[in-house]
Amino acid sequence: MEWIIPGTVRSIQKSDATHIEEIFQSMFLTGDLALRQVAELTGLEPYAIQNWVKRGFLTPPQKKRYNVNQLCRILNINMLKSVMPLETVCSLLSYINGHLDDTSDDMIRDVDLYFIFVRLVSGVGKVGRPENMDPWLTEALADYREPVPGAKERVKKVLHIMLTAWAAAQLRQYAENMVNELNQ
């Protein structure tokens, strides 16, 4: 089954989502990505990405190139902005990663947060209702090592919110498709 990688416009087989790290590694084989490549992958306009850098939502690119961690921050913001105001998305990410334009205070790297999220959403049908996610999230974070006490619980809360927001976006899209079918 074809599946859009969250935060991107790229589709893969849903069964391949468990190998998201390898998929992303192949994108970075020749080095970090140029703004044009990030824009093509995300469907965002280049000026939007540059604006996010200017507003401090992510660290500035080095030599006009974006590394995998920066890309994953962009993807996290991109997938959540359809259901939450941008300031709320950034507040959510700041809850676990402090100042968004400084990675030294991060509780979890954006790349790790994103890969855990993708693996979780690829199996979202197994969980069902949002209130049943706790054991699933605990299992997903089993290998996570806290840089500070309480970090795991904070990351777990953020992932729960991200999963709920993603599910809401999926339902919204489904409803819009149904309305479009009525109008044809």
Beta strands, then each sheet from edge to edge (+ up, - down):
strand 1: 2-4
strand 2: 11-13
strand 3: 33-34
strand 4: 65-66
sheet 1: 1+ 2-
sheet 2: 3+ 4-
end
